[in-house]
Amino acid sequence: MLLLLVWGAASAAETAPGKDDGIPALLKFAEQQQAVPVVESAPAAPQPVTAKPKPAAVTRGDNARLTALNQALQRQAETIRQLEQQLAAQAQPAAPALKATPKPDPIDIRPLVAALKGIRKAIATPPDLIAMAAALARQQRIVTQQEQQLQQLNRQLAAQRQPPELASDADKQAYAAGVSLGRDILHLQEENRRLGIEADRPRLLAGIADTLAGQQRLDDAAIDRALKAADAALQQAQQQRQQAIRGEGKTYLADFAKQPGVQKDALGFYYRVDYAGSGQINANDNVDIVVRESLPDGQVIKDMDLAGTTISLPLSQYPPLFRAAIGKLNKHGSMTLVVPPVLAYGDKGSPPAIPPGATMIYTLRVADVLPQDRSRQK
């Protein structure tokens, strides 16, 4: 993976973003083989979700116990009130009688006092309920503090979600560097996907974020081992894919060679003239051509017709492959070429679209010819 990331970054640095002109790299850079990476947009990073802590709930049993105790306290309080009223009534002196009446025997209220003391003791709040109430109060304070912290974190997160302004040149340069890094990561993931290697995007982004924050969760030795293992897996996948692509290309070329009208050029490519055209092309003429480039599986790499572009060069300045092909046509002629890897992009390919060892198929059409005297032929 590290090997591919370095290679992808180098490829991206060589290619400036812009409108695709549809011209194959094999034509644009003559015999030099250069990579033309495909640019994709980086998705927005997923946002974290903060869970709000729930306050601890009082169990159903504790609620029932408190309710029963409250009811018992009310009943006992009513009993005490009635007993106190009876004591007060007996303590009042009797009204004077018209006639002397016998003095009643004194009433012993000591049993009643002892009973009242027992009732007061019985209705006193148990120590375990006092401890429970204190624990609930502490827990409520903790929940309140957590809610305040959560509100503060939510405010900070909302502030971070606001996209930064790109006002100054320095702001734009920093943002552009981030975009470039994101494109390199997308190129890496796309190439890995073609090789059957799928990188977990959340963990990939987590590694970047942890590194920028200085809080990586693996030590350097573990990271080195993981990267070496990834490189080994990548090289093995590349070799297997290259062998499969070469096999597909050889099969396609062999089938094409059996078709009527197909011939082999001295350079080693196979071709079929679909329309010869009219009007000879001289060695010093400027020749305008339109090319469609594709792979044996039908994937179109470049289509100059769709892009609405042509390439115009003196015949002598075209790469040997295309110079030999144009030399077999007249003005407005067209042909199909099947080119083995050694005459196309070779073992390097043209990442990310053209894999290493790919056989290439070209349809070539001579759009116009400009003679040496610069006047257009009719």
Steps between C-alpha positions, in 0.01 A plus 500: 500500500784736582662421165177580317442821695845632409447399139151654490622828650778523241253434219262765632782757522585455132147568379331839543120489535303632209259407223565157349596552135448132422846460347673170590817538703680288244436779247536805723844410624627315192713204602524605868270300727345722762215442742175694475317445827125531526382757752209426724333718767558429866196430693409677798625351816245335723400692806523351858181444701501592871276294723330682787550318834179393670444593865500203738148387575363414847392138506131409522554319834649809665203713386249251647690485829506879535127522423410238764716673764338837429153348544605332829644830630173677426294237683734504803502880513119497508508248789742717698282806445193319636688372809636847574146642482381238753789582738424871479133441578583298814758753624240783517349563855141400546238775532387573865198301595206629698538212731807329618569188299739223577855553363573256213804274512805641316559364144837338426612637164845342503397215266362758258827700507702184440272414208549846351879467527487163324284645223737795448796262484318276253416780265854647494664500151715184454874561442501310166235736361708800606806354322289425192370856485856636530621269222215609274584864564867440412405314185267780397785750540725279283232478231460877504875546457506249211215678327691827525814337357296346217350836412849652488628218275202542268575871469864423418397237245257741335780756472731241340236400247497849355721495187799732534508812289736517203566871504877543473750343259644300790152358574459393139846345486434294813166386362657411164763287677220311676318446170819366343549256788137389472541435127809289564303293751215453251747390230652253743161357595389472137813310397474274804139429410604393149748260657239356733634680809238701686626748760267585788432871452403591862824345632702664224358841593547422871871435435533840330311681777697326778830582331408869462392506867819324613303214656570195283375173652776276360870537571749548216604135497140381460437757225814390313393134517149582376632705205744227397222243507280731292780554245555124467129439445488784247795369297351152491164636383672711233691202364189287485303772327780572252516132405123489451505819290782371280310176447183688402698721262666205325164330457343817356791558261491138379126524429545833320779359284260234365247755373478575124723783378720508810874537438810523715733798472877462515499679837289222649146644521197363315271722296197500273430782253131578538497779239801587287392857416620702200785739443852394580670629814855625449782469752510877574123555525332604822249229588197545725388174662226392743568194718290280727700302759356198687585175680416143394216489755329789317591775749553827312802696621497799263256598225602809307176498301296532821740761635477695174878521459758410237877484503696660215868428433727463202493134402871467579446609863246234597622209716616202287183301576262769375732612219497145361119481535434838330732401219257222403209744453395788277313815592185417706606135527443297817639180653499279812824411680568238770829585670692266734628645833860539381386756239251671731539572875713196588538357850432837667164568342343843539334500846234507604306425181748285306642204693855369455546259209179607323433431131353816343238541227496816286261621234674771298343740249677757284284811542694733268834557329682832481772498233833666547384821327236537783200500261223253578434227246149491357 
